[in-house]
């Protein structure tokens, strides 16, 4: 089988698996859902094997410049094209692995759940569209699968069908649709300016665009669309709402994989279109800093474990974007920022796969997402404790774990950007980067301490009694998560042999040189940044988180409870977007349209009155001219009387009528004889008929003339309006 056909099957396999799963569910019913789940896992396993084989084969052949490319012409008008290179091969493998782990986990999590068929279909279709986005070789293909992914994953958010889930799904779909439409507008503009949407052709085509302002506008529209899916500020509103409502297996994929498709688009913008553009880089860094602070500060106060992890995802997306933005200021040394961004994408996918599935175990057993209600759940679950601790230390950037490696590269990218530009902008960004890292340490301490170190709550005791100490996930899912945790640890201990080659291999997503100079991660200069963040995190936890977001209970011997101080504070959606989209814009738009309607109506009335006056004047002028001609030049002709056929018939008809009248008076009407002249009556009837005919003809002529004049006036008005 050729490489391009393998690539096509890689995209089709999840779709076929979804169809087979649907038929299995329909055939076997709810009483035996194990068949459909086995088929789903089998389809994903085959997809993972194909993706891994492509990635490994490409790595071997990449030295010769070989890559797999597939073109499907005439599809959706412009055709579809797919490509596999270092980044794409890596991330389709990571995505397939995450899908497999999530599906195996759903064997246990989905027991007793309703609408299983719908969930399986959405899972497989979302996987197919996600792979389509990651494999796309042109931005039109990216857009087609991007929108398909958004609509398929909508089912995940609405799966539970609770009022909060329905509301969150509406928010998710609204952001997806608005972002998609703005993205499409940007693609139209870019295609018009650069003449191509093929990703590999964009650097040269964008460099030749003379109108840089128009190119920035097109880039801004595409940044809006990709940023909406990534969860970047200020379009992050869907993420903290959707993740808590979706099943845990879906939340892990939404956070770990689907947000990275948005980062994929932003990488293309920064790495293919706005290469070494300092202004563009500052915009991305600014958005990234605001995003990571917004998510981190909200996670500090949250008491919903899935909401906390969702806000953490927002923050980590901000970390990634600071690295992507730093590229613009680093000119020929941007391999540092690129490798850091790509590796933190990979790390975040691993962290959230473990953390969200662990949260799913807690919620499934205890039946609550409240941090206070689930405290102490993991005290005796040592393997789960090790997994969560590994992910927590990784996401906090603790030395010895993979998150430290990627965050060190991102931090050094900001420092290098400051040295190369001398701009205080990057110095401030670096300080906020370290502070946001401290916030990450603080909220992960809160999460781990409450779940694994506190005494079990009343709800946890009841859950233990119900499940008789069980409630563990399938061993297969535990093995897959253990592999993920091992990768986090190994990547952080020997980065030169693991993470750095991966980062260099994956940098093919952009026209950046790879990071060739080795980085000494465990020197004092690099350890210092991590230690500063750790110190900030510990201080925040004991000086701010515990006293400000907790309350003491009576009796005082009980453990204090955490409270969400910002729970009732309206967010962007309630304070800005909903009033803007549902009230302000409709009111302003309706007022403008009514004003235009009234103005147009007034102009039309004026034009109609003027046309009517002109036509009436013209009619009177024609009558006056006719009368003048009849009394002057045409007077001899008018005075000459010609007997018409009607006049010639009037006399004999009248005479016949007079004869019948005389006969009737002599016989039938002797007592009441009839009077009158029939000749005069016939003449009057003829004159009335003639006048009626003239009136009809005049009316038709006037109407026809008015119609023609009105049509001419309308055409002139339309031409003047163009």
C-alpha positions as CSV (number, residue, x, y, z in Angstrom):
1,X,0.0,0.0,0.0
2,X,1.4,3.4,-1.0
3,X,2.1,6.2,1.4
4,X,-0.7,8.4,0.1
5,X,-3.3,5.7,0.3
6,X,-2.2,5.0,3.9
7,X,-2.8,8.6,4.7
8,X,-6.3,8.5,3.2
9,X,-7.1,5.4,5.3
10,X,-5.8,7.1,8.4
11,X,-8.5,9.7,8.0
12,X,-11.2,7.3,6.9
13,X,-10.6,4.6,9.6
14,X,-12.3,6.6,12.5
15,X,-15.2,7.4,10.2
16,X,-15.7,3.8,9.3
17,X,-15.2,2.8,12.9
18,X,-18.0,5.2,13.9
19,X,-20.4,3.8,11.3
20,X,-19.6,0.2,12.4
21,X,-20.1,1.2,16.1
22,X,-23.4,2.8,15.2
23,X,-24.6,-0.3,13.5
24,X,-23.4,-2.5,16.4
25,X,-25.2,-0.4,18.9
26,X,-28.4,-0.5,16.8
27,X,-28.1,-4.2,16.4
28,X,-27.1,-5.3,19.9
29,X,-28.9,-2.6,21.8
30,X,-28.2,-1.2,25.2
31,X,-28.3,-4.6,26.9
32,X,-24.9,-5.5,25.3
33,X,-22.9,-2.3,24.7
34,X,-19.6,-4.1,25.1
35,X,-19.6,-5.1,21.4
36,X,-19.8,-1.5,20.2
37,X,-17.1,-0.4,22.7
38,X,-14.8,-3.2,21.6
39,X,-15.3,-2.2,17.9
40,X,-14.5,1.5,18.8
41,X,-11.3,0.6,20.6
42,X,-10.3,-1.7,17.8
43,X,-10.8,1.0,15.2
44,X,-8.8,3.5,17.3
45,X,-6.0,0.9,17.9
46,X,-5.7,0.4,14.2
47,X,-5.6,4.1,13.6
48,X,-2.9,4.5,16.3
49,X,-0.8,1.7,14.7
50,X,-1.1,3.4,11.3
51,X,-0.2,6.8,12.7
52,X,2.8,5.4,14.6
53,X,4.0,3.5,11.6
54,X,3.8,6.7,9.5
55,X,5.6,8.7,12.1
56,X,8.4,6.2,12.5
57,X,8.8,5.6,8.7
58,X,8.9,9.3,8.1
59,X,11.6,9.8,10.7
60,X,13.8,7.2,9.0
61,X,13.1,8.7,5.5
62,X,13.2,12.4,6.5
63,X,16.9,12.7,6.0
64,X,16.3,12.4,2.2
65,X,13.6,15.1,2.3
66,X,10.8,12.6,1.8
67,X,7.3,13.4,3.0
68,X,3.9,11.9,2.3
69,X,1.5,14.1,0.3
70,X,-2.1,13.4,-0.7
71,X,-4.2,15.6,-3.1
72,X,-7.9,14.9,-3.6
73,X,-9.1,17.3,-6.3
74,X,-12.6,18.8,-6.8
75,X,-13.7,18.0,-3.3
76,X,-15.7,21.0,-1.9
77,X,-14.7,23.0,-5.0
78,X,-11.1,23.7,-4.2
79,X,-10.0,20.2,-3.4
80,X,-8.4,18.8,-0.2
81,X,-4.7,18.1,0.4
82,X,-2.9,16.3,3.2
83,X,0.7,16.0,4.3
84,X,2.8,14.3,6.9
85,X,6.0,15.8,8.2
86,X,7.7,15.7,11.6
87,X,5.2,17.7,13.6
88,X,2.2,16.1,11.9
89,X,3.5,12.6,12.4
90,X,4.2,13.3,16.0
91,X,0.9,14.8,16.9
92,X,-1.4,12.4,15.0
93,X,0.4,9.6,17.0
94,X,-0.2,11.6,20.3
95,X,-3.8,12.2,19.4
96,X,-4.5,8.6,18.5
97,X,-2.9,7.5,21.8
98,X,-5.0,10.0,23.8
99,X,-8.2,8.8,22.0
100,X,-7.3,5.1,22.7
101,X,-6.7,5.9,26.4
102,X,-10.0,7.9,26.7
103,X,-12.0,5.1,24.9
104,X,-10.6,2.4,27.2
105,X,-11.4,4.6,30.2
106,X,-15.0,5.0,28.9
107,X,-15.5,1.2,29.3
108,X,-15.7,1.9,33.0
109,X,-16.9,5.5,33.0
110,X,-19.8,4.8,30.6
111,X,-21.5,2.1,32.6
112,X,-25.1,3.0,33.3
113,X,-24.8,6.2,31.1
114,X,-27.5,7.0,28.5
115,X,-27.1,8.0,24.8
116,X,-24.0,5.8,24.4
117,X,-24.5,5.5,20.7
118,X,-24.5,9.3,20.3
119,X,-21.3,9.6,22.3
120,X,-19.5,6.9,20.3
121,X,-20.5,8.5,17.0
122,X,-19.3,11.9,18.2
123,X,-16.0,10.5,19.4
124,X,-15.1,8.8,16.2
125,X,-16.2,11.7,14.0
126,X,-14.3,14.1,16.1
127,X,-11.2,12.0,15.9
128,X,-11.5,11.8,12.1
129,X,-11.9,15.6,11.8
130,X,-9.1,16.3,14.3
131,X,-6.7,14.1,12.3
132,X,-7.9,15.9,9.1
133,X,-6.9,19.3,10.7
134,X,-3.5,18.1,11.9
135,X,-2.7,16.5,8.5
136,X,-4.0,19.4,6.3
137,X,-1.5,20.8,3.8
138,X,-3.5,23.9,2.9
139,X,-5.7,26.2,5.0
140,X,-8.9,25.4,3.1
141,X,-8.5,21.8,4.1
142,X,-7.8,23.0,7.6
143,X,-11.0,25.0,7.7
144,X,-13.2,22.2,6.4
145,X,-12.1,19.7,9.0
146,X,-11.8,22.4,11.7
147,X,-15.6,23.1,11.4
148,X,-16.4,19.4,11.2
149,X,-14.5,18.9,14.4
150,X,-16.3,21.7,16.2
151,X,-19.8,20.5,15.3
152,X,-19.0,16.8,16.1
153,X,-17.4,17.7,19.5
154,X,-20.5,19.8,20.4
155,X,-22.2,16.5,21.2
156,X,-19.7,15.8,24.0
157,X,-20.5,19.0,25.8
158,X,-24.3,18.4,25.5
159,X,-24.0,14.7,26.3
160,X,-25.5,14.9,29.8
161,X,-28.4,17.0,28.7
162,X,-28.6,18.9,32.0
163,X,-29.6,22.6,32.0
164,X,-26.0,23.6,32.7
165,X,-24.7,21.2,30.0
166,X,-27.2,22.6,27.4
167,X,-26.1,26.2,28.3
168,X,-22.4,25.3,28.0
169,X,-23.0,23.5,24.7
170,X,-24.7,26.7,23.3
171,X,-21.7,28.8,24.4
172,X,-19.3,26.2,22.8
173,X,-21.2,26.2,19.6
174,X,-21.6,30.0,19.4
175,X,-17.9,30.5,19.9
176,X,-17.1,27.8,17.3
177,X,-19.5,29.2,14.7
178,X,-18.5,32.9,15.2
179,X,-14.8,31.9,15.2
180,X,-15.3,29.8,12.1
181,X,-17.0,32.5,10.1
182,X,-14.3,35.1,11.0
183,X,-11.7,32.5,10.1
184,X,-13.3,32.0,6.7
185,X,-13.3,35.7,6.0
186,X,-9.6,35.8,6.8
187,X,-9.0,32.9,4.4
188,X,-10.8,34.7,1.7
189,X,-8.7,37.8,2.2
190,X,-5.4,35.9,2.4
191,X,-6.2,34.0,-0.8
192,X,-7.0,37.3,-2.5
193,X,-3.7,38.9,-1.3
194,X,-1.3,35.9,-1.5
195,X,-3.0,33.9,-4.3
196,X,-2.6,30.6,-2.4
197,X,-3.7,28.8,0.7
198,X,-1.1,26.0,0.4
199,X,0.9,26.2,3.7
200,X,4.3,25.4,2.1
201,X,3.8,28.3,-0.4
202,X,2.7,30.9,2.1
203,X,6.1,32.2,3.3
204,X,7.1,33.4,-0.2
205,X,3.6,34.5,-1.2
206,X,3.1,36.5,2.0
207,X,6.5,38.1,1.7
208,X,5.5,39.5,-1.7
209,X,2.3,41.1,-0.5
210,X,2.6,44.9,-0.8
211,X,-0.4,45.8,1.3
212,X,0.8,44.8,4.8
213,X,-2.2,46.4,6.4
214,X,-4.6,44.1,4.6
215,X,-2.4,41.2,5.4
216,X,-2.5,42.1,9.1
217,X,-6.3,42.3,8.9
218,X,-6.5,38.9,7.3
219,X,-4.1,37.5,9.9
220,X,-6.2,39.0,12.7
221,X,-9.3,37.3,11.4
222,X,-7.6,34.0,11.2
223,X,-6.1,34.5,14.7
224,X,-9.6,35.2,16.0
225,X,-10.8,31.8,14.6
226,X,-7.9,29.7,15.7
227,X,-7.7,31.5,19.1
228,X,-11.4,30.7,19.7
229,X,-10.7,27.0,19.5
230,X,-7.4,27.2,21.4
231,X,-9.1,28.9,24.3
232,X,-7.1,32.1,24.1
233,X,-8.2,35.3,25.8
234,X,-10.8,36.8,25.3
235,X,-12.5,33.9,23.5
236,X,-11.6,31.4,26.4
237,X,-15.2,31.6,27.8
238,X,-16.3,28.2,26.4
239,X,-13.5,26.2,27.9
240,X,-14.3,26.6,31.7
241,X,-17.9,25.9,30.9
242,X,-17.6,23.0,28.5
243,X,-15.0,20.9,30.3
244,X,-16.9,20.4,33.5
245,X,-20.1,19.4,31.7
246,X,-18.6,17.0,29.3
247,X,-17.8,13.4,30.3
248,X,-14.3,13.1,31.8
249,X,-13.1,11.1,28.8
250,X,-14.2,13.8,26.5
251,X,-12.8,16.6,28.7
252,X,-9.4,15.0,28.5
253,X,-9.6,15.2,24.7
254,X,-11.1,18.7,24.6
255,X,-8.3,20.0,26.7
256,X,-5.4,17.9,25.6
257,X,-5.9,17.6,21.9
258,X,-8.7,19.8,20.4
259,X,-7.2,23.1,21.9
260,X,-4.0,22.2,20.1
261,X,-5.7,22.4,16.7
262,X,-6.1,26.1,17.4
263,X,-2.4,26.4,18.4
264,X,-1.6,24.5,15.1
265,X,-3.3,27.3,13.2
266,X,-1.6,30.0,15.2
267,X,1.8,28.3,14.6
268,X,1.1,28.5,10.9
269,X,0.3,32.2,11.1
270,X,3.4,33.0,13.1
271,X,5.7,30.5,11.3
272,X,4.6,30.7,7.7
273,X,3.0,34.1,7.2
274,X,4.4,36.6,9.7
275,X,7.9,35.2,10.0
276,X,10.2,37.3,12.2
277,X,7.5,40.0,12.4
278,X,8.2,41.8,15.7
279,X,4.8,43.6,15.8
280,X,2.9,40.4,15.3
281,X,5.0,38.7,17.9
282,X,4.2,41.3,20.5
283,X,0.5,40.8,19.9
284,X,0.7,37.1,20.4
285,X,2.9,37.4,23.5
286,X,0.4,40.0,25.0
287,X,-2.5,37.7,24.3
288,X,-0.5,34.8,25.8
289,X,0.4,36.6,29.0
290,X,-3.2,37.7,29.6
291,X,-4.5,34.2,28.9
292,X,-2.1,32.5,31.3
293,X,-2.8,34.9,34.1
294,X,-6.6,34.8,33.5
295,X,-6.7,31.0,33.7
296,X,-4.2,30.7,36.6
297,X,-5.9,33.3,38.9
298,X,-9.3,31.7,38.2
299,X,-8.0,28.2,39.0
300,X,-6.7,29.5,42.3
301,X,-10.2,30.3,43.5
302,X,-12.2,27.5,41.9
303,X,-13.7,24.7,44.0
304,X,-15.0,22.6,41.1
305,X,-12.2,20.1,40.3
306,X,-13.0,19.9,36.6
307,X,-13.5,23.7,36.4
308,X,-10.1,24.2,38.1
309,X,-8.5,21.9,35.5
310,X,-10.3,23.7,32.7
311,X,-9.0,27.1,33.9
312,X,-5.6,25.5,34.2
313,X,-5.8,24.5,30.5
314,X,-6.6,28.2,29.6
315,X,-3.4,29.2,31.5
316,X,-1.2,26.6,29.9
317,X,-2.4,27.7,26.4
318,X,-1.2,31.1,27.4
319,X,2.3,29.7,28.2
320,X,2.4,28.1,24.8
321,X,1.3,31.3,23.0
322,X,4.1,33.4,24.7
323,X,6.6,31.0,23.1
324,X,4.9,31.3,19.7
325,X,4.9,35.1,20.0
326,X,8.5,35.3,21.1
327,X,9.5,34.0,17.7
328,X,8.8,37.4,16.2
329,X,11.6,39.1,18.2
330,X,14.3,36.4,17.9
331,X,15.0,36.7,14.2
332,X,17.5,33.8,13.3
333,X,17.6,32.3,16.8
334,X,14.0,31.4,17.2
335,X,14.5,27.6,17.4
336,X,14.5,28.0,21.2
337,X,10.9,29.4,21.2
338,X,9.7,27.0,18.6
339,X,11.0,23.9,20.5
340,X,9.6,25.2,23.8
341,X,6.1,25.8,22.3
342,X,5.9,22.4,20.6
343,X,7.2,20.5,23.6
344,X,4.8,22.3,26.0
345,X,1.9,21.4,23.6
346,X,3.0,17.8,23.9
347,X,3.5,18.0,27.6
348,X,0.1,19.6,28.2
349,X,-1.6,16.9,26.3
350,X,0.0,14.3,28.6
351,X,-0.7,16.2,31.8
352,X,-4.4,16.8,31.1
353,X,-4.9,13.2,29.9
354,X,-4.0,12.0,33.4
355,X,-5.6,14.8,35.4
356,X,-9.0,14.8,33.7
357,X,-9.3,11.0,33.8
358,X,-8.4,11.1,37.5
359,X,-11.1,13.7,38.0
360,X,-13.5,11.4,36.2
361,X,-12.8,8.6,38.6
362,X,-13.5,10.9,41.5
363,X,-16.7,12.3,40.1
364,X,-18.0,8.9,39.0
365,X,-17.5,7.4,42.5
366,X,-18.5,10.4,44.7
367,X,-21.0,12.0,42.4
368,X,-19.7,15.5,43.1
369,X,-17.2,17.9,41.6
370,X,-17.0,20.0,44.7
371,X,-13.4,20.0,46.0
372,X,-14.7,19.9,49.6
373,X,-17.0,17.0,49.0
374,X,-14.4,14.8,47.4
375,X,-11.5,15.6,49.8
376,X,-9.5,12.6,50.9
377,X,-10.7,10.4,48.0
378,X,-7.2,9.3,47.0
379,X,-5.7,8.7,50.4
380,X,-5.4,4.9,49.9
381,X,-5.3,4.8,46.1
382,X,-1.5,4.9,45.8
383,X,-1.2,4.2,42.1
384,X,-3.6,6.9,41.3
385,X,-1.7,9.2,43.7
386,X,1.6,8.5,41.8
387,X,0.0,9.2,38.5
388,X,-1.6,12.5,39.6
389,X,1.5,13.6,41.4
390,X,3.6,13.0,38.3
391,X,1.2,15.1,36.2
392,X,1.0,17.8,38.9
393,X,4.8,18.1,39.2
394,X,5.1,18.2,35.5
395,X,2.5,20.9,34.9
396,X,4.0,23.0,37.8
397,X,7.4,22.9,36.1
398,X,9.3,21.1,38.8
399,X,12.8,20.0,37.8
400,X,13.0,16.3,36.9
401,X,9.7,16.3,35.0
402,X,9.0,17.2,31.4
403,X,7.1,20.4,32.1
404,X,10.3,21.9,33.5
405,X,12.0,21.3,30.2
406,X,9.4,23.0,28.0
407,X,8.8,25.9,30.5
408,X,12.6,26.5,30.7
409,X,12.8,26.8,26.9
410,X,9.8,29.2,26.9
411,X,11.4,31.3,29.7
412,X,14.7,31.4,28.0
413,X,13.0,32.5,24.8
414,X,11.5,35.5,26.6
415,X,14.9,36.4,28.1
416,X,16.6,36.1,24.7
417,X,13.9,38.3,23.1
418,X,14.6,41.0,25.7
419,X,18.4,40.8,25.1
420,X,17.9,41.0,21.3
421,X,15.4,43.9,21.3
422,X,16.2,45.7,24.5
423,X,12.4,46.2,24.9
424,X,11.0,46.3,28.5
425,X,7.9,44.6,27.1
426,X,9.6,41.2,27.2
427,X,11.0,41.9,30.7
428,X,7.5,42.4,32.0
429,X,6.3,39.3,30.1
430,X,9.1,37.3,31.7
431,X,8.1,38.5,35.2
432,X,4.4,37.7,34.6
433,X,5.5,34.3,33.1
434,X,7.2,33.4,36.4
435,X,4.3,34.7,38.5
436,X,1.8,32.6,36.4
437,X,4.1,29.6,37.0
438,X,3.8,30.3,40.7
439,X,0.1,30.3,40.4
440,X,0.2,26.9,38.7
441,X,2.3,25.6,41.7
442,X,-0.3,27.0,44.1
443,X,-3.4,25.6,42.6
444,X,-1.8,22.2,42.0
445,X,-0.8,22.1,45.7
446,X,-4.4,22.8,46.6
447,X,-5.7,20.1,44.3
448,X,-3.3,17.4,45.4
449,X,-3.5,18.2,49.1
450,X,-7.3,18.1,49.2
451,X,-7.7,14.9,47.2
452,X,-4.8,12.8,48.6
453,X,-3.7,14.2,51.9
454,X,-6.9,15.4,53.7
455,X,-9.2,13.1,55.7
456,X,-12.0,11.6,53.7
457,X,-15.2,13.6,53.6
458,X,-18.6,12.3,54.5
459,X,-19.4,11.9,50.8
460,X,-16.2,9.9,50.2
461,X,-17.1,7.6,53.1
462,X,-20.5,7.0,51.6
463,X,-19.0,6.3,48.2
464,X,-16.5,3.8,49.7
465,X,-19.4,2.0,51.4
466,X,-21.5,1.9,48.2
467,X,-18.6,0.6,46.1
468,X,-17.1,-1.6,48.8
469,X,-13.7,-0.1,48.2
470,X,-13.9,-0.6,44.4
471,X,-14.6,2.0,41.7
472,X,-11.2,1.7,40.0
473,X,-10.8,2.3,36.3
474,X,-9.9,-0.6,33.9
475,X,-6.4,-1.9,34.2
476,X,-5.8,-1.3,30.5
477,X,-6.5,2.4,31.0
478,X,-4.3,2.4,34.1
479,X,-1.5,0.9,32.0
480,X,-1.9,3.5,29.3
481,X,-1.8,6.3,31.9
482,X,1.2,4.8,33.5
483,X,3.0,4.9,30.1
484,X,2.1,8.6,29.9
485,X,3.4,9.3,33.4
486,X,6.6,7.4,32.6
487,X,7.1,9.6,29.6
488,X,6.6,12.7,31.7
489,X,9.3,11.5,34.2
490,X,11.8,10.2,31.6
491,X,11.4,13.3,29.4
492,X,12.3,15.5,32.4
493,X,15.3,13.5,33.6
494,X,17.0,12.8,30.3
495,X,15.8,15.6,28.0
496,X,18.8,15.5,25.7
497,X,17.9,12.0,24.6
498,X,14.1,12.3,24.6
499,X,12.5,15.7,24.4
500,X,15.1,17.7,22.5
501,X,15.2,15.4,19.5
502,X,11.4,15.4,19.5
503,X,11.3,19.2,19.6
504,X,13.8,19.5,16.7
505,X,12.0,16.8,14.7
506,X,8.6,18.5,15.2
507,X,9.8,22.1,14.2
508,X,8.9,21.4,10.6
509,X,5.5,23.0,11.2
510,X,7.2,26.4,10.6
511,X,10.1,27.8,8.6
512,X,12.3,27.9,11.6
513,X,15.7,26.4,12.0
514,X,15.9,23.7,14.6
515,X,17.6,24.3,18.0
516,X,21.1,23.1,17.2
517,X,23.0,24.3,20.3
518,X,22.6,22.1,23.3
519,X,20.8,23.5,26.3
520,X,22.0,22.8,29.8
521,X,18.8,22.5,31.7
522,X,20.2,21.8,35.2
523,X,22.5,24.8,35.5
524,X,21.9,27.4,38.1
525,X,20.7,30.0,35.5
526,X,18.0,27.7,34.3
527,X,17.0,26.2,37.6
528,X,16.7,29.8,39.0
529,X,13.5,30.5,37.0
530,X,11.8,27.3,38.2
531,X,12.8,27.9,41.8
532,X,11.4,31.5,41.7
533,X,8.1,30.1,40.4
534,X,8.1,27.4,43.1
535,X,8.7,30.0,45.8
536,X,6.0,32.2,44.5
537,X,3.6,29.3,44.5
538,X,4.3,28.2,48.0
539,X,3.9,31.8,49.3
540,X,0.6,32.2,47.3
541,X,-0.8,28.9,48.8
542,X,-0.1,29.8,52.4
543,X,-0.5,33.6,52.3
544,X,-3.3,33.9,49.8
545,X,-5.1,30.7,48.8
546,X,-5.7,29.2,52.3
547,X,-6.7,32.5,54.1
548,X,-8.6,34.1,51.2
549,X,-10.4,31.2,49.6
550,X,-11.2,29.1,52.6
551,X,-13.5,29.4,55.6
552,X,-13.3,27.9,59.0
553,X,-16.0,25.6,60.3
554,X,-17.4,25.0,63.7
555,X,-16.2,23.1,65.6
556,X,-12.7,24.5,64.8
557,X,-11.3,21.0,64.9
558,X,-12.8,20.4,61.4
559,X,-10.8,21.0,58.3
560,X,-11.6,24.4,56.7
561,X,-13.6,24.4,53.5
562,X,-12.5,26.2,50.3
563,X,-15.0,28.7,48.8
564,X,-15.1,30.2,45.4
565,X,-15.0,33.9,45.9
566,X,-15.4,34.6,42.2
567,X,-18.3,32.2,41.6
568,X,-20.9,34.9,41.4
569,X,-18.8,37.4,39.6
570,X,-20.1,37.6,36.0
571,X,-17.5,36.6,33.5
572,X,-16.9,37.8,30.0
573,X,-19.9,35.9,28.6
574,X,-22.5,37.3,31.1
575,X,-21.0,40.8,31.4
576,X,-20.0,41.4,27.8
577,X,-20.8,38.9,25.1
578,X,-24.4,38.0,25.8
579,X,-25.5,41.7,26.3
580,X,-23.6,42.6,23.2
581,X,-24.8,39.9,20.9
582,X,-28.3,39.5,22.3
583,X,-29.3,43.0,23.2
584,X,-27.0,45.8,22.1
585,X,-26.2,44.8,18.6
586,X,-29.8,43.8,17.7
587,X,-31.1,47.1,19.1
588,X,-28.5,49.2,17.3
589,X,-28.9,47.2,14.1
590,X,-32.7,47.4,14.3
591,X,-32.6,51.1,14.9
592,X,-30.3,51.7,11.9
593,X,-32.4,49.5,9.6
594,X,-35.6,51.3,10.7
595,X,-33.9,54.7,10.1
596,X,-32.8,53.5,6.6
597,X,-36.3,52.2,5.9
598,X,-37.9,55.5,6.9
599,X,-35.4,57.5,5.0
600,X,-35.8,55.3,1.9
601,X,-39.6,55.5,2.3
602,X,-39.5,59.3,2.5
603,X,-37.3,59.6,-0.5
604,X,-39.6,57.2,-2.4
605,X,-42.7,59.3,-1.5
606,X,-41.0,62.5,-2.7
607,X,-40.0,60.9,-5.9
608,X,-43.5,59.5,-6.5
609,X,-45.1,62.9,-5.8
610,X,-42.6,64.6,-8.2
611,X,-43.3,62.0,-10.9
612,X,-47.0,62.4,-10.4
613,X,-46.9,66.2,-10.8
614,X,-44.7,65.9,-13.9
615,X,-47.1,63.4,-15.5
616,X,-50.2,65.4,-14.6
617,X,-48.5,68.6,-16.1
618,X,-47.5,66.6,-19.2
619,X,-51.1,65.3,-19.6
620,X,-52.5,68.9,-19.3
621,X,-49.9,70.2,-21.7
622,X,-50.9,67.5,-24.2
623,X,-54.6,68.5,-23.9
624,X,-53.8,72.2,-24.2
625,X,-51.6,71.5,-27.3
626,X,-54.4,69.4,-28.9
627,X,-56.9,72.1,-28.3
628,X,-54.6,74.7,-29.7
629,X,-54.0,72.7,-32.8
630,X,-57.7,72.0,-33.3
631,X,-58.5,75.7,-33.1
632,X,-55.6,76.9,-35.3
633,X,-53.8,74.7,-37.8
634,X,-56.2,71.8,-37.8
635,X,-59.4,73.9,-37.6
636,X,-60.5,73.3,-41.2
637,X,-60.0,69.6,-40.8
638,X,-61.9,69.5,-37.5
639,X,-64.8,71.6,-38.9
640,X,-65.3,69.2,-41.8
641,X,-67.9,66.7,-40.8
642,X,-67.8,63.2,-42.1
643,X,-70.7,61.0,-41.5
644,X,-69.7,57.8,-39.8
645,X,-71.3,54.4,-40.0
646,X,-73.0,55.0,-36.7
647,X,-74.5,58.3,-37.8
648,X,-75.7,56.7,-41.0
649,X,-77.6,54.0,-39.1
650,X,-79.2,56.3,-36.6
651,X,-81.8,57.8,-38.9
652,X,-83.3,54.5,-40.3
653,X,-83.2,52.9,-36.8
654,X,-84.9,55.9,-35.3
655,X,-87.5,55.9,-38.1
656,X,-88.2,52.2,-37.5
657,X,-88.6,52.9,-33.8
658,X,-91.0,55.8,-34.5
659,X,-93.1,53.5,-36.7
660,X,-93.3,50.8,-34.0
661,X,-94.3,53.5,-31.4
662,X,-97.2,54.7,-33.6
663,X,-98.4,51.1,-34.1
664,X,-98.3,50.4,-30.4
665,X,-100.1,53.6,-29.6
666,X,-102.9,52.7,-32.0
667,X,-103.3,49.2,-30.5
668,X,-101.6,48.1,-27.3
669,X,-100.9,51.5,-25.7
670,X,-104.2,53.3,-26.6
671,X,-104.9,54.1,-23.0
672,X,-101.3,55.2,-22.2
673,X,-99.7,56.2,-25.5
674,X,-95.8,56.5,-25.6
675,X,-94.2,59.8,-26.4
676,X,-90.7,60.8,-27.5
677,X,-88.5,60.7,-30.6
678,X,-86.7,57.5,-31.3
679,X,-84.2,59.2,-33.7
680,X,-83.0,61.5,-30.9
681,X,-82.8,58.5,-28.5
682,X,-80.7,56.5,-30.9
683,X,-78.4,59.5,-31.5
684,X,-77.9,60.0,-27.7
685,X,-77.0,56.3,-27.3
686,X,-74.5,56.5,-30.1
687,X,-72.8,59.6,-28.5
688,X,-72.6,58.0,-25.1
689,X,-71.0,54.8,-26.5
690,X,-68.5,56.8,-28.5
691,X,-67.5,58.9,-25.5
692,X,-67.1,55.8,-23.3
693,X,-64.8,54.3,-25.9
694,X,-62.8,57.5,-26.0
695,X,-62.5,57.5,-22.2
696,X,-61.3,53.9,-22.1
697,X,-58.6,54.6,-24.8
698,X,-57.5,57.7,-23.1
699,X,-57.2,55.9,-19.7
700,X,-55.1,53.1,-21.3
701,X,-52.9,55.5,-23.0
702,X,-52.4,57.5,-19.8
703,X,-51.6,54.4,-17.8
704,X,-49.2,53.1,-20.4
705,X,-47.4,56.5,-20.5
706,X,-47.3,56.7,-16.7
707,X,-45.8,53.2,-16.5
708,X,-43.1,54.0,-19.1
709,X,-42.2,57.3,-17.4
710,X,-42.1,55.6,-14.0
711,X,-39.9,52.8,-15.3
712,X,-37.5,55.4,-16.7
713,X,-37.4,57.3,-13.4
714,X,-36.7,54.0,-11.5
715,X,-33.9,53.0,-13.8
716,X,-32.3,56.5,-13.5
717,X,-32.5,56.2,-9.6
718,X,-30.9,52.8,-9.6
719,X,-28.1,53.9,-11.9
720,X,-27.4,57.0,-9.7
721,X,-27.3,54.8,-6.6
722,X,-24.6,52.5,-7.9
